[in-house]
Amino acid sequence: MVIKTFGRGIADVRTIYDAITASAATAFWITLASYKGLPISTTQSSVGAVLGIGLIYTLLGYGGSINVAVLVKVFLSWLTSPLGAIVLAAIFYKLFTNIAGRLARSGKNVNKIFRIVLICALAYSAYSFGANDVGNATGVYVTVVSVGGVSVPTFDLRTAFMLAALGALGISLGGFTLGKRVIKTIAFGITRLDYITGSAAGLANALVVWLFTTIPSIVWGWGMPISTTHASVSAVLGVGLAKYGVRGVNWRTFIKILISWFLTVPITALFTMGLRALLMYVAHV
């Protein structure tokens, strides 16, 4: 459902050149940020790139193709999802702390139990990530594939599954290469994590992403492409504040991450616009 949103919801992606340009701009910015260890938003990068396609067509007089109503909903989700992750993470931390206290009084190995909880939370988080973020990378190709005659000119599940499988391979490759740099920033740069705080943050992140992916698809018919990065970083911030207070958070690292979030949409939009205009001028496509 998130693939559907990117394919036809945010802006009109008309040709294969539009899709490739948007993907190239997204990939360039995310790769650069990941190399620097910055957990920027894949969703924001993709939205900015698709928005850039719509803006360049509008500026060049090819007709407006930006769905403002969808964009407003997406932008609002970028504000509400981090707040929801912070609150949920703090609630789960308090709940897990109480459970851990009871387990300890009964002689149970708390660390061993919460290692299992942490693994389950991370698995759920990874599932939610795939359900939302795979659409960010591949959604721009839905219309192009349909226009190319590979599928009928409407959104269909076969196309979505093929694109999701391709996107999943790319996500796995990225996770095993530059992903470790971003993991290091989130795991050690914001606050100190242990099994309980990690479990609380992982579960809060997973639940927020899953709810924003599924509920809008039921209400509006398309999934909300929220930022899984916003949710995960905010969840870690939430458990840090809940356990250590304000002094337990590395605000310098967090502000650096926050600045990269504010820059992401304009950078990918401008880069996409410049690259697409260059293709139009040089190759006439």
N, C-alpha and C positions, 0 to 999 in steps of 0.2 A: 504493500500500500504506500510505502514511502517512495518506492520507485515510481509509482504512478504520479505522486505529487511533483517530483522533479521532472518527469517526462512531459507533463502537460499542465501543471498547476502554476508554477512561479512565472515562467516566461515561455514564449513560443520558440522552441528549438527547431529550426526549419530544415537544416541540412546536416550532412555528416561533418562538414567543416565547422559548423557551430558546435557540435558535440565534442569534436576533437580539440577545438580551441578551449572550450570550457574545461575539459579534462586536463589539458596541458597546464593551464593556469592553476588549477586546483593542485595538481601533482607537484608543480614547481614550488609553490608556497609551502605546502605541507612537508615536502622533502627538506627544504631549507630549514624550516622551523624544527623539524624532528632531529636534524643533524645538530642543531643548537640545543636540543633537549627541551624545547618549549612545547608544552602540551596544548597546541592550538586546536581550534575546532574544525574538524572535517566538514561538519554541517555548514558552519559559517563560510568556509572556503568555497564549498560547492554552491551555496546560495549566492555568494558574491559573484562567482563565475557565470552562473546562469543569468543573474541580474545584469551582468555586463553585456551578455548577448542581447538581451532585451533593450538595453540602453543604446547600444550602437545602432541597432535597427531604427530606433526612434529618432536618434540624432541625425541619421542619414536620410530620414524622410521615407522609410519603408513601412511606416505605420506603427502605432503603439502595440506592444505585445507583452506588457508587464501586467500581471494580475495583482493589483494592489491589495485586494481583500485577503488573498492568500499570504502575501508578504507581511501584512499587519499581524495576522495570526501567528506566523512563524516568529516574528520579532518579539511578540508578547510571550511566546513560549520560552524564548531565550532569557527573559526576565524571571518568569515564574518557576521554571525547572531548577535553576540553581538554588533559589530560596526553598523550594520544596525539598531538595536534596539535603540542604543544611539542617532543616527542621527534622526530617525523617532520620538522618544520621544521628542527631543528638538524642532523639527518642529511642532509637534502637540501641545506642550506647548505654543509656540508663537502664533499659530493659535487660540487656545482656549482662550488665554489671550486677544487677540483682540476681539474675539466674546463676552467674558465676559464684556469687557469695553463697547461695544455697547449696550449689554443688560442692564447694570447698568444705562447707560445714558437714556435709554427708560423707566426706572422705574421697570424693571423686577427683580425678586428674583433670583440672579445668583446662590447662593448656592443650591436652590431648583432644578433649572434646571440641574446643573451639578451633583447633586446626581443621577438624572435619567440617565444622560450620563455615569456616573461611573458604575452604575449597568449594563447598556447595554454593556459597554466595558469589564466588568468582565465576563459577560455571553459569549461574543464572545471569550474572552481569555480562558475560561474554555472549550469551544467547540474545539478551536485549540489545547489546551492541550490534550484533549481526542483523537483528530485525530492523534496526533503524539506520545504521551507518552504511550498509551495503547499498541502500538506495541513493545515498549521496554521491557515490562514485559512479553508479551505472544508470541512474534514472534518466540522464540526458539522452540516452541512446534509444529509449522506447519509441519515440516518434520517428526517429531515423530508420530504425529497423522496420517499422511499419511502412514507411514511405518507400523503402527499398524493395518491398515485395516479399520479404521473408515471412511476414505474418500479416494477418488482416489489419486494416487501418484502424483498429481499436485496441485498447489495452487488453492483453490476454495473458493468462497465467504461464503459458509455455515460454513466451518471451521473457517474462519476469524471472522465471526459474533459471533460464539460460544466463541472463545477466547477473542474477544473484550468485550463481556458481562461479562465474568469471570473477566477480568482485570478491568473493570469499577467498579465492586463490591469491589475489593481490593483497588482501588484508593479512593473510597468513604469512606471506613473504615479508611484508613490511614489519609484522610483529617480531619476526625472528632476526631482523637486521637492525634498522634504526630504532625499532620499538624500545629496545633496552635503555636508550638514552632518555626517552620520555618517562619510562617506568622509574628510572632513578630519580628524576625530578619530583614526580608525584609521591613516590614512596619515602623519600628522605628529605626533600627540599621544603615541604610545607609544615609538617609537624611530625612528631615521633609516633609511629604506629606499632601496635602489638596485635596479638591474635583477636582480642575483643574489639578494639577500635577498628581493625581491618575488616572484621566480619560485619560490624555495624555500617561502615562506609560502603563496603561492597554490596550489601543488601539494599541500602538506601539508593545507591546509584542504579542498581538493576531495576528496582521497583519503579523509580521515577521514569526511566527511559521506557520501560515496558508499558506503563500507563499512558504516557504521551504518544506511544506508537499505536496502541490498540484502541483506546477510547475515541480519539478523533476519527479513526477509520469507521467506527460504528456510527458516530454522529454525523460526520460530513462525507464519508465515503473515501477518504484518503488519509494516509498516516501523516502525523506531524513530524517533520524532520528536525527534532530538537538536537541540541549539542550534547553528545555523550561525554565530551570533554568537560563541558560546564558542570554536568551532573557529577562526574567522578571527582573533579577537583573540589567542588563545593561540598561533596560528602566528606572528603578528607578534612576540609576546613571545619565542617560541622563537628566531627568527633574530636578534633584538636581543641576547639573552643569548649566543648562539653567536658573534656577531661582536664585540660590544663589551663583553660581561660585564655584571655587575650595574649598574655605573655608566652603562651605555649605555641604560638603560630609564627612562622618566619614570614613576616609581612613584606619584607624586601622581595622574596621570591614570588609571593602571591601577587604583588603589584606588578612585577615584571610580566607574569602570566596574564594579568588583567589588561595591560597595555597591548600585548600581542593579540588579545581577543578583539579589542577595539579597532586595531589596524587591519584585521583579516579581511573583512568584507570590502572595504575600499581598495585594498591592494589587489585582491583577486578580480574585482570588478574592473578596475583600471587596466590591469594586465591583460585581461580577456578582451576588453574593448580595443586596446592597442594592437594586439595580435590579430584580432578578427579584421580590423581596418587594414592592416598590412596585407593580409591575404586577399582582401577585396581589391586593393590597389595593385598589388604585384601579380597575383594569379587570376584576378577577375572571377573569383568564386565566392 
